[in-house]
Amino acid sequence: MTFCKSAETMIYAYIPGVAAYIGVDVGDTFEYFSYLCETSKIYRTMKYNFDKIVERRGTSCVKWDALQEHFGRTDLTPLWVADMDFEVCPEITEALRARVDHRVYGYGCPADGYWQSIIDWQRNMHGFTFSREELCYVPGVVKGIAFALNYFTDKGDKVVIQEPVYHPFRAVAQGNGRVVVNNALRAANGFYCMDIEGLERIFAAEHPRMMILCNPHNPIGITWSRETLVEVASLAKKYGVIVVSDEIHGDLALFGHEHIPFATVSDEAAEVAVTFGAPSKTFNIPGLVSSWCVVKNPALRSGFFGWLAANEFSDPTFVATIATETAYKCGSAWLDSCKAYIENNILAVEEFCAKRLPGVRPVRPQASFLVWLDCSALGMSHDKLIATFVGKAHLALNDGTIFGAGGENCMRLNVATPRASLLKALNALEAALNA
């Protein structure tokens, strides 16, 4: 891992987990580099403690410190915002500490290793291959979607989303004067699928300029099949629609499911795709603001990447590049352990609901740590449902209606929290429902 600085005369070798630095005179270039974490036995053999309860109040985190703003009270257990309550993998902390200890925070230049770490991770994890010129930094996936929306579409243009879906899709489109067209998901056999026939009808009749694809889908947690993505690509090519694919949850495929990057499924997909991803959900570092964009088609890429550069939207901070490179090079063992813990949390929710909350049906996600709770069997109005969760159980979950049509009588539960906290919350919900 290399970070460029000028007017210094030493290289420091930093070994994760060991408080030691080795200085080597190299002339006029200053670099930090870590011991090869891929072969380090220090963290490969350690057990990560996801049961540890970390006090987050007072750290300016949305999940805890914005409860008053969003829920009107602070006496709630927060299981809403899509970040984790787990400490990050220690290599990330150590790499950031090593750089911060330098105490000079001037303008940074991304090292080649930063870009290569993204390329290698996507190729090795998902079979998504792209070159350096097809890749750029963006300061957040939602911001990236907003950039693409503003560059590729005009006010009044139509944009397709598929509700219930991550609510910023609608907010960003409407906030920028675009017209949202909803191709609603279809409920099928206790899960959800894409309405391909409805999508073609919309493409043919509404002539949208763009589709925002959530892949994997949030809040349901769908890992779209190759066949479905091929059909989307074929329709998009046929009707001249750009597909912006949000793949921020892609590394978190669960229970044997596979994330398939949209741009990989066909030549047509590569031609119409603008892909956004990030290490932020994967490694619990959204506060460091590191995301990336891949565009394979030079006809789309050249102007868009040039526009991003001209507006200085594609220049990362050094904390973003350090955390990203370290995560992608050294974080796979932590991620494997984290996903296993999340899977067991989901199983715990399913078991609890089956035995003690029969009116609440958790929809098992194929990816991510967000569980869609179908509460329709409780027979409550949606307002009463919210009052029960917030006012009686003292729980802060995401109200299903913020995700649009199809979210009625549903809630989104974040299970990326210590199991003791999760079970305590479920007990509180049971007590509230039985009161």
One Martini backbone bead per residue (centre of mass of N, CA, C, O) as a GRO file, in nm:
protein
  435
    1MET     BB    1   0.094   0.037   0.026
    2THR     BB    2   0.069   0.367  -0.131
    3PHE     BB    3   0.179   0.710  -0.041
    4CYS     BB    4   0.214   1.022  -0.167
    5LYS     BB    5   0.507   1.228  -0.103
    6SER     BB    6   0.695   1.514  -0.051
    7ALA     BB    7   0.995   1.619   0.087
    8GLU     BB    8   1.120   1.335   0.163
    9THR     BB    9   1.351   1.051   0.302
   10MET     BB   10   1.137   0.812   0.376
   11ILE     BB   11   1.068   0.475   0.444
   12TYR     BB   12   0.781   0.302   0.580
   13ALA     BB   13   0.731   0.007   0.755
   14TYR     BB   14   0.412  -0.138   0.818
   15ILE     BB   15   0.287  -0.352   1.077
   16PRO     BB   16   0.019  -0.498   1.151
   17GLY     BB   17  -0.008  -0.496   1.508
   18VAL     BB   18   0.276  -0.341   1.505
   19ALA     BB   19   0.482  -0.115   1.693
   20ALA     BB   20   0.647  -0.060   1.397
   21TYR     BB   21   0.920   0.106   1.229
   22ILE     BB   22   1.096   0.128   0.909
   23GLY     BB   23   1.370   0.305   0.797
   24VAL     BB   24   1.434   0.432   0.455
   25ASP     BB   25   1.646   0.564   0.232
   26VAL     BB   26   1.508   0.735  -0.088
   27GLY     BB   27   1.514   1.046  -0.083
   28ASP     BB   28   1.231   1.238  -0.236
   29THR     BB   29   1.039   1.003  -0.118
   30PHE     BB   30   0.721   0.940   0.048
   31GLU     BB   31   0.629   0.626   0.208
   32TYR     BB   32   0.370   0.402   0.271
   33PHE     BB   33   0.387   0.057   0.385
   34SER     BB   34   0.264  -0.256   0.412
   35TYR     BB   35   0.250  -0.538   0.509
   36LEU     BB   36   0.154  -0.821   0.368
   37CYS     BB   37  -0.174  -0.893   0.427
   38GLU     BB   38  -0.220  -1.153   0.261
   39THR     BB   39   0.021  -1.305   0.455
   40SER     BB   40  -0.081  -1.235   0.720
   41LYS     BB   41  -0.127  -1.389   1.050
   42ILE     BB   42  -0.253  -1.193   1.244
   43TYR     BB   43  -0.558  -1.164   1.104
   44ARG     BB   44  -0.620  -1.453   0.996
   45THR     BB   45  -0.635  -1.573   1.314
   46MET     BB   46  -0.837  -1.388   1.415
   47LYS     BB   47  -1.112  -1.295   1.618
   48TYR     BB   48  -1.402  -1.140   1.569
   49ASN     BB   49  -1.606  -0.901   1.763
   50PHE     BB   50  -1.953  -0.878   1.708
   51ASP     BB   51  -2.056  -0.863   2.020
   52LYS     BB   52  -1.960  -0.591   2.054
   53ILE     BB   53  -2.043  -0.300   2.231
   54VAL     BB   54  -2.068   0.015   2.080
   55GLU     BB   55  -2.042   0.342   2.156
   56ARG     BB   56  -2.209   0.598   1.943
   57ARG     BB   57  -2.279   0.817   2.108
   58GLY     BB   58  -2.137   1.129   2.019
   59THR     BB   59  -2.023   1.075   1.694
   60SER     BB   60  -2.208   1.189   1.466
   61CYS     BB   61  -2.431   0.976   1.411
   62VAL     BB   62  -2.720   0.909   1.260
   63LYS     BB   63  -2.839   0.662   1.409
   64TRP     BB   64  -2.823   0.824   1.696
   65ASP     BB   65  -2.797   1.159   1.660
   66ALA     BB   66  -3.086   1.161   1.464
   67LEU     BB   67  -3.347   1.079   1.617
   68GLN     BB   68  -3.493   1.345   1.674
   69GLU     BB   69  -3.523   1.436   1.379
   70HIS     BB   70  -3.674   1.158   1.272
   71PHE     BB   71  -3.856   1.066   1.559
   72GLY     BB   72  -3.881   1.276   1.818
   73ARG     BB   73  -3.659   1.093   1.972
   74THR     BB   74  -3.405   0.912   2.197
   75ASP     BB   75  -3.551   0.631   2.322
   76LEU     BB   76  -3.402   0.444   2.096
   77THR     BB   77  -3.348   0.165   1.898
   78PRO     BB   78  -3.124   0.152   1.631
   79LEU     BB   79  -3.253  -0.008   1.304
   80TRP     BB   80  -3.177   0.156   1.021
   81VAL     BB   81  -2.934   0.260   0.917
   82ALA     BB   82  -2.692   0.143   0.663
   83ASP     BB   83  -2.508   0.047   0.913
   84MET     BB   84  -2.271  -0.067   1.138
   85ASP     BB   85  -2.191  -0.181   1.485
   86PHE     BB   86  -1.907  -0.252   1.385
   87GLU     BB   87  -1.595  -0.297   1.381
   88VAL     BB   88  -1.350  -0.265   1.190
   89CYS     BB   89  -1.105  -0.373   1.033
   90PRO     BB   90  -0.789  -0.329   1.167
   91GLU     BB   91  -0.629  -0.243   0.913
   92ILE     BB   92  -0.772   0.023   0.867
   93THR     BB   93  -0.701   0.165   1.129
   94GLU     BB   94  -0.391   0.136   1.101
   95ALA     BB   95  -0.357   0.288   0.833
   96LEU     BB   96  -0.478   0.555   0.929
   97ARG     BB   97  -0.293   0.602   1.169
   98ALA     BB   98  -0.027   0.613   1.015
   99ARG     BB   99  -0.108   0.868   0.852
  100VAL     BB  100  -0.200   1.063   1.081
  101ASP     BB  101   0.082   1.057   1.233
  102HIS     BB  102   0.227   1.252   1.033
  103ARG     BB  103   0.073   1.557   1.042
  104VAL     BB  104   0.029   1.585   0.724
  105TYR     BB  105  -0.257   1.724   0.517
  106GLY     BB  106  -0.229   1.733   0.219
  107TYR     BB  107  -0.238   1.696  -0.089
  108GLY     BB  108  -0.352   1.425  -0.279
  109CYS     BB  109  -0.249   1.111  -0.443
  110PRO     BB  110  -0.342   0.848  -0.599
  111ALA     BB  111  -0.250   0.541  -0.599
  112ASP     BB  112  -0.220   0.269  -0.790
  113GLY     BB  113  -0.321   0.071  -0.565
  114TYR     BB  114  -0.605   0.176  -0.546
  115TRP     BB  115  -0.710   0.104  -0.828
  116GLN     BB  116  -0.618  -0.198  -0.824
  117SER     BB  117  -0.796  -0.292  -0.587
  118ILE     BB  118  -1.064  -0.264  -0.738
  119ILE     BB  119  -1.004  -0.439  -0.982
  120ASP     BB  120  -0.933  -0.700  -0.825
  121TRP     BB  121  -1.190  -0.736  -0.657
  122GLN     BB  122  -1.396  -0.756  -0.890
  123ARG     BB  123  -1.266  -0.991  -1.036
  124ASN     BB  124  -1.250  -1.199  -0.793
  125MET     BB  125  -1.553  -1.174  -0.684
  126HIS     BB  126  -1.730  -1.111  -0.990
  127GLY     BB  127  -1.597  -1.093  -1.285
  128PHE     BB  128  -1.518  -0.781  -1.307
  129THR     BB  129  -1.385  -0.621  -1.589
  130PHE     BB  130  -1.144  -0.348  -1.589
  131SER     BB  131  -1.002  -0.050  -1.645
  132ARG     BB  132  -0.866   0.238  -1.548
  133GLU     BB  133  -1.024   0.419  -1.763
  134GLU     BB  134  -1.314   0.287  -1.651
  135LEU     BB  135  -1.232   0.442  -1.380
  136CYS     BB  136  -1.380   0.620  -1.093
  137TYR     BB  137  -1.432   0.855  -0.864
  138VAL     BB  138  -1.681   0.896  -0.596
  139PRO     BB  139  -1.871   1.080  -0.334
  140GLY     BB  140  -2.083   0.861  -0.369
  141VAL     BB  141  -2.351   0.698  -0.495
  142VAL     BB  142  -2.574   0.911  -0.492
  143LYS     BB  143  -2.405   1.127  -0.621
  144GLY     BB  144  -2.346   0.969  -0.876
  145ILE     BB  145  -2.637   0.951  -0.970
  146ALA     BB  146  -2.675   1.256  -0.987
  147PHE     BB  147  -2.461   1.303  -1.198
  148ALA     BB  148  -2.582   1.122  -1.419
  149LEU     BB  149  -2.854   1.261  -1.435
  150ASN     BB  150  -2.738   1.545  -1.516
  151TYR     BB  151  -2.576   1.450  -1.770
  152PHE     BB  152  -2.793   1.243  -1.933
  153THR     BB  153  -3.024   1.441  -1.845
  154ASP     BB  154  -3.330   1.619  -1.842
  155LYS     BB  155  -3.565   1.811  -1.776
  156GLY     BB  156  -3.850   1.587  -1.789
  157ASP     BB  157  -3.732   1.333  -1.780
  158LYS     BB  158  -3.746   0.986  -1.765
  159VAL     BB  159  -3.740   0.762  -1.469
  160VAL     BB  160  -3.667   0.438  -1.366
  161ILE     BB  161  -3.816   0.251  -1.106
  162GLN     BB  162  -3.839  -0.015  -0.824
  163GLU     BB  163  -4.088  -0.061  -0.625
  164PRO     BB  164  -3.955  -0.110  -0.352
  165VAL     BB  165  -3.700   0.146  -0.286
  166TYR     BB  166  -3.449   0.331  -0.257
  167HIS     BB  167  -3.540   0.656  -0.186
  168PRO     BB  168  -3.321   0.840  -0.341
  169PHE     BB  169  -3.410   0.786  -0.626
  170ARG     BB  170  -3.661   0.967  -0.620
  171ALA     BB  171  -3.541   1.224  -0.490
  172VAL     BB  172  -3.325   1.287  -0.704
  173ALA     BB  173  -3.505   1.301  -0.951
  174GLN     BB  174  -3.718   1.509  -0.850
  175GLY     BB  175  -3.511   1.726  -0.745
  176ASN     BB  176  -3.412   1.743  -1.073
  177GLY     BB  177  -3.683   1.738  -1.264
  178ARG     BB  178  -3.777   1.452  -1.285
  179VAL     BB  179  -3.962   1.168  -1.406
  180VAL     BB  180  -4.121   0.919  -1.236
  181VAL     BB  181  -4.118   0.563  -1.308
  182ASN     BB  182  -4.298   0.274  -1.199
  183ASN     BB  183  -4.170  -0.065  -1.167
  184ALA     BB  184  -4.309  -0.279  -0.994
  185LEU     BB  185  -4.280  -0.515  -0.791
  186ARG     BB  186  -4.332  -0.868  -0.759
  187ALA     BB  187  -4.509  -1.085  -0.586
  188ALA     BB  188  -4.350  -1.420  -0.516
  189ASN     BB  189  -4.345  -1.673  -0.311
  190GLY     BB  190  -4.251  -1.468  -0.067
  191PHE     BB  191  -4.133  -1.274  -0.281
  192TYR     BB  192  -3.948  -1.117  -0.550
  193CYS     BB  193  -3.991  -0.961  -0.877
  194MET     BB  194  -3.951  -0.874  -1.199
  195ASP     BB  195  -4.130  -0.672  -1.439
  196ILE     BB  196  -4.067  -0.715  -1.761
  197GLU     BB  197  -4.327  -0.641  -1.908
  198GLY     BB  198  -4.359  -0.365  -1.769
  199LEU     BB  199  -4.091  -0.248  -1.865
  200GLU     BB  200  -4.154  -0.249  -2.167
  201ARG     BB  201  -4.401  -0.073  -2.159
  202ILE     BB  202  -4.252   0.173  -2.050
  203PHE     BB  203  -4.037   0.204  -2.268
  204ALA     BB  204  -4.246   0.233  -2.507
  205ALA     BB  205  -4.440   0.469  -2.379
  206GLU     BB  206  -4.231   0.674  -2.205
  207HIS     BB  207  -3.935   0.719  -2.287
  208PRO     BB  208  -3.688   0.677  -2.121
  209ARG     BB  209  -3.351   0.762  -2.037
  210MET     BB  210  -3.363   0.612  -1.746
  211MET     BB  211  -3.233   0.354  -1.521
  212ILE     BB  212  -3.258   0.249  -1.179
  213LEU     BB  213  -3.059  -0.002  -1.049
  214CYS     BB  214  -3.089  -0.246  -0.788
  215ASN     BB  215  -2.763  -0.422  -0.741
  216PRO     BB  216  -2.881  -0.511  -0.514
  217HIS     BB  217  -3.185  -0.503  -0.359
  218ASN     BB  218  -3.327  -0.215  -0.199
  219PRO     BB  219  -3.488  -0.378   0.075
  220ILE     BB  220  -3.504  -0.696  -0.007
  221GLY     BB  221  -3.235  -0.853  -0.122
  222ILE     BB  222  -3.180  -0.888  -0.435
  223THR     BB  223  -3.034  -1.122  -0.657
  224TRP     BB  224  -3.008  -1.098  -0.967
  225SER     BB  225  -3.041  -1.264  -1.238
  226ARG     BB  226  -2.904  -1.316  -1.535
  227GLU     BB  227  -3.165  -1.326  -1.699
  228THR     BB  228  -3.280  -1.057  -1.604
  229LEU     BB  229  -3.040  -0.875  -1.690
  230VAL     BB  230  -3.050  -0.943  -1.989
  231GLU     BB  231  -3.333  -0.828  -2.037
  232VAL     BB  232  -3.271  -0.541  -1.954
  233ALA     BB  233  -3.048  -0.489  -2.162
  234SER     BB  234  -3.214  -0.542  -2.417
  235LEU     BB  235  -3.425  -0.319  -2.366
  236ALA     BB  236  -3.234  -0.080  -2.338
  237LYS     BB  237  -3.115  -0.100  -2.619
  238LYS     BB  238  -3.381  -0.087  -2.784
  239TYR     BB  239  -3.479   0.204  -2.618
  240GLY     BB  240  -3.242   0.394  -2.513
  241VAL     BB  241  -3.135   0.305  -2.213
  242ILE     BB  242  -2.990   0.401  -1.926
  243VAL     BB  243  -2.806   0.205  -1.680
  244VAL     BB  244  -2.810   0.252  -1.339
  245SER     BB  245  -2.594   0.071  -1.115
  246ASP     BB  246  -2.647  -0.023  -0.784
  247GLU     BB  247  -2.363  -0.209  -0.606
  248ILE     BB  248  -2.314  -0.171  -0.284
  249HIS     BB  249  -2.423  -0.483  -0.194
  250GLY     BB  250  -2.252  -0.705  -0.355
  251ASP     BB  251  -2.052  -0.824  -0.120
  252LEU     BB  252  -2.335  -0.931   0.054
  253ALA     BB  253  -2.381  -1.208  -0.018
  254LEU     BB  254  -2.605  -1.476   0.078
  255PHE     BB  255  -2.672  -1.805   0.117
  256GLY     BB  256  -2.520  -1.866  -0.177
  257HIS     BB  257  -2.538  -1.619  -0.325
  258GLU     BB  258  -2.509  -1.410  -0.628
  259HIS     BB  259  -2.335  -1.149  -0.760
  260ILE     BB  260  -2.426  -0.966  -1.064
  261PRO     BB  261  -2.298  -0.766  -1.272
  262PHE     BB  262  -2.453  -0.601  -1.514
  263ALA     BB  263  -2.208  -0.547  -1.727
  264THR     BB  264  -2.148  -0.880  -1.761
  265VAL     BB  265  -2.400  -1.026  -1.923
  266SER     BB  266  -2.341  -0.833  -2.180
  267ASP     BB  267  -2.286  -0.625  -2.439
  268GLU     BB  268  -2.538  -0.454  -2.388
  269ALA     BB  269  -2.478  -0.387  -2.094
  270ALA     BB  270  -2.202  -0.245  -2.139
  271GLU     BB  271  -2.332  -0.017  -2.324
  272VAL     BB  272  -2.559   0.094  -2.086
  273ALA     BB  273  -2.363   0.113  -1.840
  274VAL     BB  274  -2.365   0.258  -1.499
  275THR     BB  275  -2.144   0.192  -1.236
  276PHE     BB  276  -2.191   0.155  -0.879
  277GLY     BB  277  -1.961   0.154  -0.594
  278ALA     BB  278  -1.836   0.015  -0.268
  279PRO     BB  279  -1.685  -0.027   0.063
  280SER     BB  280  -1.894   0.078   0.278
  281LYS     BB  281  -2.082  -0.164   0.341
  282THR     BB  282  -1.877  -0.394   0.357
  283PHE     BB  283  -1.670  -0.216   0.582
  284ASN     BB  284  -1.795   0.023   0.744
  285ILE     BB  285  -1.714   0.330   0.563
  286PRO     BB  286  -1.911   0.581   0.487
  287GLY     BB  287  -1.761   0.829   0.637
  288LEU     BB  288  -1.515   0.825   0.408
  289VAL     BB  289  -1.604   0.858   0.116
  290SER     BB  290  -1.609   0.577  -0.093
  291SER     BB  291  -1.633   0.559  -0.446
  292TRP     BB  292  -1.736   0.410  -0.767
  293CYS     BB  293  -1.690   0.411  -1.134
  294VAL     BB  294  -1.820   0.226  -1.423
  295VAL     BB  295  -1.740   0.261  -1.783
  296LYS     BB  296  -1.725   0.093  -2.086
  297ASN     BB  297  -1.849   0.301  -2.270
  298PRO     BB  298  -1.700   0.557  -2.442
  299ALA     BB  299  -1.958   0.726  -2.515
  300LEU     BB  300  -2.021   0.766  -2.204
  301ARG     BB  301  -1.745   0.818  -2.057
  302SER     BB  302  -1.592   1.063  -2.166
  303GLY     BB  303  -1.789   1.292  -2.083
  304PHE     BB  304  -1.844   1.215  -1.789
  305PHE     BB  305  -1.553   1.211  -1.680
  306GLY     BB  306  -1.489   1.498  -1.772
  307TRP     BB  307  -1.707   1.636  -1.597
  308LEU     BB  308  -1.606   1.540  -1.324
  309ALA     BB  309  -1.322   1.667  -1.349
  310ALA     BB  310  -1.406   1.967  -1.406
  311ASN     BB  311  -1.570   1.956  -1.107
  312GLU     BB  312  -1.411   1.788  -0.890
  313PHE     BB  313  -1.558   1.488  -0.827
  314SER     BB  314  -1.283   1.276  -0.874
  315ASP     BB  315  -1.140   1.355  -0.588
  316PRO     BB  316  -0.981   1.202  -0.347
  317THR     BB  317  -0.912   1.129  -0.037
  318PHE     BB  318  -0.683   0.979   0.165
  319VAL     BB  319  -0.884   0.821   0.342
  320ALA     BB  320  -1.024   0.678   0.109
  321THR     BB  321  -0.780   0.531  -0.022
  322ILE     BB  322  -0.671   0.382   0.222
  323ALA     BB  323  -0.927   0.226   0.303
  324THR     BB  324  -0.980   0.087   0.035
  325GLU     BB  325  -0.713  -0.061  -0.012
  326THR     BB  326  -0.712  -0.214   0.256
  327ALA     BB  327  -0.979  -0.359   0.232
  328TYR     BB  328  -0.923  -0.509  -0.046
  329LYS     BB  329  -0.646  -0.646   0.058
  330CYS     BB  330  -0.733  -0.722   0.393
  331GLY     BB  331  -1.073  -0.790   0.432
  332SER     BB  332  -1.181  -1.087   0.374
  333ALA     BB  333  -1.189  -1.220   0.656
  334TRP     BB  334  -1.379  -1.021   0.787
  335LEU     BB  335  -1.612  -1.054   0.586
  336ASP     BB  336  -1.670  -1.350   0.630
  337SER     BB  337  -1.741  -1.317   0.932
  338CYS     BB  338  -1.963  -1.106   0.901
  339LYS     BB  339  -2.157  -1.269   0.721
  340ALA     BB  340  -2.200  -1.498   0.922
  341TYR     BB  341  -2.326  -1.320   1.141
  342ILE     BB  342  -2.560  -1.211   0.974
  343GLU     BB  343  -2.692  -1.479   0.911
  344ASN     BB  344  -2.747  -1.549   1.213
  345ASN     BB  345  -2.928  -1.305   1.263
  346ILE     BB  346  -3.145  -1.380   1.060
  347LEU     BB  347  -3.215  -1.653   1.189
  348ALA     BB  348  -3.300  -1.530   1.460
  349VAL     BB  349  -3.538  -1.370   1.349
  350GLU     BB  350  -3.695  -1.604   1.227
  351GLU     BB  351  -3.730  -1.767   1.489
  352PHE     BB  352  -3.868  -1.553   1.660
  353CYS     BB  353  -4.112  -1.502   1.477
  354ALA     BB  354  -4.220  -1.792   1.458
  355LYS     BB  355  -4.262  -1.816   1.784
  356ARG     BB  356  -4.341  -1.483   1.881
  357LEU     BB  357  -4.408  -1.333   1.572
  358PRO     BB  358  -4.644  -1.428   1.357
  359GLY     BB  359  -4.713  -1.128   1.227
  360VAL     BB  360  -4.405  -1.148   1.139
  361ARG     BB  361  -4.239  -1.139   0.813
  362PRO     BB  362  -3.938  -1.235   0.715
  363VAL     BB  363  -3.736  -1.146   0.441
  364ARG     BB  364  -3.496  -1.310   0.301
  365PRO     BB  365  -3.193  -1.211   0.219
  366GLN     BB  366  -2.949  -1.235  -0.048
  367ALA     BB  367  -2.855  -0.946   0.056
  368SER     BB  368  -2.742  -0.812   0.322
  369PHE     BB  369  -2.852  -0.641   0.650
  370LEU     BB  370  -3.153  -0.629   0.537
  371VAL     BB  371  -3.490  -0.661   0.668
  372TRP     BB  372  -3.799  -0.748   0.551
  373LEU     BB  373  -4.107  -0.660   0.713
  374ASP     BB  374  -4.408  -0.833   0.721
  375CYS     BB  375  -4.706  -0.687   0.894
  376SER     BB  376  -4.999  -0.759   0.783
  377ALA     BB  377  -5.093  -0.986   0.997
  378LEU     BB  378  -5.160  -0.777   1.231
  379GLY     BB  379  -5.398  -0.572   1.131
  380MET     BB  380  -5.279  -0.288   1.085
  381SER     BB  381  -5.228   0.010   1.054
  382HIS     BB  382  -4.968   0.196   0.967
  383ASP     BB  383  -4.977   0.399   1.200
  384LYS     BB  384  -4.990   0.181   1.424
  385LEU     BB  385  -4.727   0.045   1.356
  386ILE     BB  386  -4.545   0.284   1.418
  387ALA     BB  387  -4.644   0.329   1.711
  388THR     BB  388  -4.543   0.055   1.812
  389PHE     BB  389  -4.243   0.069   1.748
  390VAL     BB  390  -4.191   0.355   1.876
  391GLY     BB  391  -4.390   0.404   2.130
  392LYS     BB  392  -4.361   0.102   2.260
  393ALA     BB  393  -4.077  -0.039   2.168
  394HIS     BB  394  -3.847   0.164   2.101
  395LEU     BB  395  -3.807   0.166   1.775
  396ALA     BB  396  -3.575   0.222   1.492
  397LEU     BB  397  -3.711   0.201   1.183
  398ASN     BB  398  -3.791   0.163   0.859
  399ASP     BB  399  -4.034   0.285   0.682
  400GLY     BB  400  -4.179   0.134   0.411
  401THR     BB  401  -4.298   0.397   0.262
  402ILE     BB  402  -4.021   0.530   0.172
  403PHE     BB  403  -4.002   0.301  -0.073
  404GLY     BB  404  -4.293   0.304  -0.157
  405ALA     BB  405  -4.462   0.114  -0.333
  406GLY     BB  406  -4.522  -0.168  -0.114
  407GLY     BB  407  -4.456  -0.052   0.200
  408GLU     BB  408  -4.697  -0.135   0.333
  409ASN     BB  409  -4.674  -0.294   0.633
  410CYS     BB  410  -4.363  -0.222   0.654
  411MET     BB  411  -4.019  -0.301   0.752
  412ARG     BB  412  -3.675  -0.203   0.815
  413LEU     BB  413  -3.410  -0.418   0.921
  414ASN     BB  414  -3.110  -0.389   1.105
  415VAL     BB  415  -2.865  -0.665   1.172
  416ALA     BB  416  -2.588  -0.492   1.217
  417THR     BB  417  -2.566  -0.625   1.523
  418PRO     BB  418  -2.556  -0.728   1.812
  419ARG     BB  419  -2.735  -0.991   1.922
  420ALA     BB  420  -2.830  -0.879   2.193
  421SER     BB  421  -2.964  -0.625   2.071
  422LEU     BB  422  -3.158  -0.768   1.880
  423LEU     BB  423  -3.313  -0.940   2.094
  424LYS     BB  424  -3.405  -0.702   2.264
  425ALA     BB  425  -3.580  -0.577   2.043
  426LEU     BB  426  -3.771  -0.821   1.999
  427ASN     BB  427  -3.878  -0.823   2.287
  428ALA     BB  428  -4.001  -0.539   2.274
  429LEU     BB  429  -4.200  -0.605   2.047
  430GLU     BB  430  -4.354  -0.826   2.191
  431ALA     BB  431  -4.450  -0.653   2.429
  432ALA     BB  432  -4.605  -0.443   2.258
  433LEU     BB  433  -4.806  -0.649   2.119
  434ASN     BB  434  -4.907  -0.768   2.418
  435ALA     BB  435  -5.024  -0.501   2.566
   0.00000   0.00000   0.00000
